[in-house]
Amino acid sequence: MRVWTKLVLFALALLSLPVQADEAGDGYAIRSQGYILASSLLAYFDPYEKYSDPKYRVAYRQALERLDELTADSELRLSVRRIKELVDGLEKQSLHEIQGSYPQWINPVLEQHAEMDRLAIRLQAQTEPRSETVMQIQRLSLLNSQMLLLYQTKAAQLMALHVNFSENSALELDAEIVELFGRVQSKNAQWQEPLRKLAREYEFVRPQLVDGRRRVTTGSVGFYLGGIVSGLNALLE
């Protein structure tokens, strides 16, 4: 598949990721939309691309709107508002100017996203526990989202402050993803086939994620990981 086709499909996958609850205060939905926002923003302002794909802007703007609907907590609403202000500031600059000082423009957004993610984790811990299967699928979805953001930030030489950025970070995320795929498949016969398909998609892109010497475009990685996240979220509908 051509790289440009994968880039388009990556954008479409981000756009199609559903909100997991219509209720304000759903910690998982907030975290999921937060990762869509961060990954879409990085893809739109990619320092190695000559032109920005407008689909990514649609995706991160859509995520901002959903976050505004989902955040009832005052601290979370403030965090979302700060992200929106930073994004508004980014959009007033030329792509050339942003790419010339990429960390200066992008890191503040990642820092505020990290704060929002921490607040959403706290909110998640306060909500009524869901079934073990639902929690495991949600965890898988977030792990794949974190893996994508980690890959993007490494490619752009940025620091994803809320993702373990140590030397073995990708290996640690990978180990948990593989283990959790196996565990969820073994306990849920009705979802074995879709989960098996998503696990195969992950196995296909896995060498690029865990071997730092094998660098491929973030669009290609995003095509697979975005599709996996979308597929996992579809099981929760």
Secondary structure, DSSP 8 states (H G I E B T S, - for coil): --HHHHHHHHHHHHHH---S-SSTT-HHHHHHHHHHHHHHHHHHT-TT-SS--HHHHHHHHHHHHHHHHH--SHHHHHHHHHHHHHHHHHHTS-HHHHHHTHHHHHHHHHHHHHHHHHHHHHHHHHS----HHHHHHHHHHHHHHHHHHHHHHHHTT---TTS--STTHHHHHHHHHHHHHHHHHHH-GGGHHHHHHHHHHHHHHHHHHH-TT----HHHHHHHHHHHHHHHHHHT-
